[in-house]
Amino acid sequence: MTNASQSDHPLHGQTLEKILLALVDRYGWEELGRRVDIRCFNIDPSIKSSLTFLRRTPWARSQVEQLFVEMSGR
C-alpha cells in the first residue's frame, strides 16, 4: 500500500475511541445495539466497557468499523 492509498482508507487516522464516539453520537446506544448486537451496547453501555470488549473481540470490532465506514459514506 502506498502512502496515498493509506490516507484514502476510511479508517486511516481514526482511533477505536473516535469511531465509537462518532457512532454513539449518530445513532445513540439503543440503535447502535440494534445494529451491532453485543451486550456492552445493550446492557448498561459505556465507552470504557465497549472499548475494552471491542479491543479483545475482533469480530465485534470489525462490525463496528464496518458500520463506521458505511456511516461515513466512503
C-alpha positions as a Markdown table, in Angstrom:
| # | Residue | x | y | z |
|---|---|---|---|---|
| 1 | Met | 0.0 | 0.0 | 0.0 |
| 2 | Thr | 1.3 | 3.4 | -0.9 |
| 3 | Asn | 1.0 | 6.4 | 1.4 |
| 4 | Ala | -1.6 | 7.9 | -0.8 |
| 5 | Ser | -3.8 | 4.8 | -0.7 |
| 6 | Gln | -3.4 | 4.5 | 3.1 |
| 7 | Ser | -4.7 | 8.0 | 3.6 |
| 8 | Asp | -7.7 | 7.3 | 1.4 |
| 9 | His | -8.7 | 4.4 | 3.6 |
| 10 | Pro | -11.8 | 5.4 | 5.7 |
| 11 | Leu | -10.3 | 4.2 | 9.0 |
| 12 | His | -6.9 | 5.9 | 8.4 |
| 13 | Gly | -6.2 | 8.2 | 11.4 |
| 14 | Gln | -9.2 | 7.1 | 13.3 |
| 15 | Thr | -8.9 | 5.6 | 16.8 |
| 16 | Leu | -11.4 | 3.0 | 18.0 |
| 17 | Glu | -12.5 | 5.5 | 20.6 |
| 18 | Lys | -13.2 | 8.2 | 17.9 |
| 19 | Ile | -15.1 | 5.6 | 15.9 |
| 20 | Leu | -17.2 | 4.6 | 18.8 |
| 21 | Leu | -17.9 | 8.2 | 19.9 |
| 22 | Ala | -19.0 | 9.1 | 16.4 |
| 23 | Leu | -21.3 | 6.1 | 16.2 |
| 24 | Val | -22.9 | 6.8 | 19.6 |
| 25 | Asp | -23.3 | 10.4 | 18.6 |
| 26 | Arg | -25.0 | 9.5 | 15.4 |
| 27 | Tyr | -27.1 | 6.5 | 16.4 |
| 28 | Gly | -27.3 | 6.5 | 20.2 |
| 29 | Trp | -26.7 | 3.4 | 22.3 |
| 30 | Glu | -30.1 | 1.8 | 21.7 |
| 31 | Glu | -29.8 | 2.0 | 17.9 |
| 32 | Leu | -26.2 | 1.0 | 17.9 |
| 33 | Gly | -27.1 | -2.0 | 20.0 |
| 34 | Arg | -29.7 | -3.0 | 17.4 |
| 35 | Arg | -27.2 | -2.6 | 14.5 |
| 36 | Val | -24.4 | -4.4 | 16.3 |
| 37 | Asp | -26.0 | -6.8 | 18.8 |
| 38 | Ile | -23.4 | -7.0 | 21.6 |
| 39 | Arg | -24.0 | -6.9 | 25.4 |
| 40 | Cys | -21.8 | -3.9 | 26.0 |
| 41 | Phe | -24.1 | -1.8 | 23.7 |
| 42 | Asn | -27.4 | -3.1 | 25.1 |
| 43 | Ile | -26.9 | -3.5 | 28.9 |
| 44 | Asp | -25.5 | -0.6 | 30.9 |
| 45 | Pro | -23.5 | 0.8 | 27.9 |
| 46 | Ser | -20.4 | 2.9 | 28.4 |
| 47 | Ile | -17.5 | 4.0 | 26.2 |
| 48 | Lys | -15.0 | 2.3 | 28.6 |
| 49 | Ser | -16.6 | -1.1 | 28.7 |
| 50 | Ser | -17.3 | -1.0 | 25.0 |
| 51 | Leu | -13.7 | -0.2 | 24.1 |
| 52 | Thr | -12.4 | -3.0 | 26.4 |
| 53 | Phe | -14.7 | -5.5 | 24.7 |
| 54 | Leu | -14.0 | -4.3 | 21.2 |
| 55 | Arg | -10.2 | -4.4 | 21.7 |
| 56 | Arg | -10.5 | -8.1 | 22.8 |
| 57 | Thr | -13.1 | -9.2 | 20.3 |
| 58 | Pro | -12.0 | -9.0 | 16.6 |
| 59 | Trp | -15.4 | -10.0 | 15.1 |
| 60 | Ala | -17.2 | -7.3 | 17.0 |
| 61 | Arg | -14.6 | -4.6 | 16.3 |
| 62 | Ser | -14.9 | -5.5 | 12.6 |
| 63 | Gln | -18.7 | -5.0 | 12.7 |
| 64 | Val | -18.3 | -1.6 | 14.4 |
| 65 | Glu | -15.6 | -0.5 | 11.9 |
| 66 | Gln | -17.8 | -1.6 | 9.0 |
| 67 | Leu | -20.7 | 0.4 | 10.4 |
| 68 | Phe | -18.5 | 3.5 | 10.7 |
| 69 | Val | -17.3 | 3.1 | 7.1 |
| 70 | Glu | -21.0 | 2.9 | 6.0 |
| 71 | Met | -21.9 | 5.9 | 8.1 |
| 72 | Ser | -19.0 | 7.9 | 6.7 |
| 73 | Gly | -20.1 | 7.2 | 3.1 |
| 74 | Arg | -16.6 | 6.2 | 2.0 |
